[in-house]
Amino acid sequence: MDLRRVFGAAVSGAMIALIALPAAPPKARPFDSPLVLSPSKDERLAQHRPVTIDDLMKLRAIVDVQLAPDGQRVAYVVSTPNLLKNEHEAALYVVPAGGGASTRLGETVRIFNMPTPRPQLRWSPDGAVVSLLGLVAGRPEVFGIPVSGGTPQQLTKAPEGVFGFEWSPDGKSLAFITRDPMSADEERQRQDKSFVIHADAPDRATRLVVQRADTPSVLRLLTPSTEYVDALSWSPDGREIAYSAAPRTGFTAAYDARVYAVALADGTRRTIVDRPGMNTGPRFSPDGRLIAFISTNGVTDVMATRSLTVVAADPHAPALRTFILDEAWVNEYVWAPDSRSIYLQANDGTFGRAEHMFEQPVVRLSVADGRAERLGSGPTVAFSIGVSSDGRRAAYKSVDARAMGDVVVMDVASGRATKITDVNPELRELALGELKPVKWRSFDGMEIWGLLLTPTGLPAGGHLPTLVYVHGGPGGGFTYGLFPQFMHIVPQVDPYPTAAMAGSGFAVLFPMPRGGAGYGEAGQRMIVNAWGEADYKDIMAGVDKLVADGVADPDRLGVMGASYGGFMTNWIVTQTGRFKAASAGASLSDLSDTFYLSEGGEFMIGYFKRPWENRESYTAHSPLTFADRVTTPLLIQHGDADPRAPIAGAWKFYRTLKAMGKTVELDIYPRGGHVLREPMQQREQMRRNLEWFTKWIE
């Protein structure tokens, strides 16, 4: 589930043996290879061992997948934590679409990994070259890596680096996004240390640039310095480029983005979509007649549905058609080669309600009538969808309930999906626990869902020490996967090692209260001017259900969460003493601080208006107001450079609780943002949380 909403994980950026971990995943074996011996379930469980934090920090994550145009090969990039270097290293592989051994390519290229790998894989139109972003002198540039095994070539030399790129249809040119260089005056000021940051001063523009693939030194600017381009798409005939851009930068800039097109022949620029709200990520249909993009349909609101909209590319036929898909949040999409349908991945809405709200299937949308069809089956989560030029095959990263994800190739006609990689075979040796959907009725009868993780080989009788993990957002949520909130990025950013917690005997409840994903836009709006009210009651009703069912021991409960989950953790310990320990990461304690200090503060207006317009409510819904009620030992964790939930709130809550004689500790992570990106810090944060709950919950 894409969690890139207000106070969830950043879209937009692992910890114990001190040795460099190998980047190469083992060679793939046939997914259905027979075993010589077939031990019983009990025998298999006995062979498994509990998961440790060391295990989690050795796991590899697929961060990008791209199917070759002819559908015969799949390129993918694997990220591996390197504790010695304290960074996540990435490696490129190509595997036959029918399965077989993976081949590593481009080993001399350091794939862009600042702060974590973002390769942006692209095949050249002829399928001979895989291109990606590699690092040159600390900046990202496009590299072309021949599939035949030839020497990688640096294809761009942008002074400020490349942030996104696409091949022209004929493969002779590249279009990319880069930032304007510093002015001579700014360079001088930086050199003599007189440079000053002026509040709200415009950043240097992000521009759309075109160059010949074989002439990286000749750049042609296509957009004005007043625009900040965030995405682009070539027309099939190569005569025009559609792009989305906003007139400013910042956390909320996407809600001012419009869609434009620029002609390559003379640079003529025209507006395709000009309306309020988010209008971003345009893509031409293969026949060139239509342009699709993700939009909030004229609404500038973090709670507004992000649907898929299609507009005619012909300037004389600008009619819009929006596919709301029952309030689904579209995260990524790709056109079918015949331009009649679109393959997409979304959360919430269509195929994302009730027991399916933890899934993100591949969905095929008919452009003619808006009919949506789920492809494949089973509770899985899909990312990085690509389709072959003949439309017969799709490839993507697929994540099961207790997995890190592998490359899957789907026969589109039948919907049959086949796993063709095995990047973490060691998972078969580990007792990963069982993760399944659970539901309960809240105080007002509303049906609430969550995931429940229980230890492997759960003994009869239950009554387990139980941790409640509250997601970020508020509009975020959980999916299937070994790190249920972060399978869309390098997952070790998760502060809470839930698999290791299950290995230590804890059950973990991942509730999905109202206000988050899974209940549509109306469900998100249920907590407007009411954080910590019904959403808190939804969570506690889930705890009550687990206690009543004999799963959770009522005397051994803990609660944790980061971002909005950190707010809710702080709130919960001011409302009840039922929990024996709590851990709040990247948290909020004074909601007015969130408006004044956060990069996302503008979105507080949608929930609470401005602080001076709604003083009483800001105070009434801030954990800081009720700090005197806290009896639960609380661990506060915060990055000292968090722009989304500034550290001031952590300090205020800590100092207040400390002055009141409460049991509280504050851990500050240098260089840390809203999530931690450095493997050594990630390992330490996970270790600290496991230690904290083990200490307080016997």
PyMOL commands that set and color helices and strands:
alter all, ss='L'
color gray80, all
select helices_A, chain A and resi 41-47+53-56+184-191+253-256+354-356+425-429+491-493+498-503+520-527+534-548+564-575+591-597+601-608+611-613+615-620+623-629+648-659+679-696
alter helices_A, ss='H'
color red, helices_A
select strands_A, chain A and resi 49-50+61-67+73-82+87-96+103-105+122-123+129-136+139-146+153-154+164-167+173-179+206-212+220-221+228-234+240-246+258-263+269-273+279-284+290-295+307-312+320-323+329-335+341-347+362-366+372-375+381-387+393-399+406-411+416-419+430-431+434-441+447-454+464-470+507-512+552-562+581-585+634-639+664-669
alter strands_A, ss='S'
color yellow, strands_A
deselect
rebuild
show_as cartoon
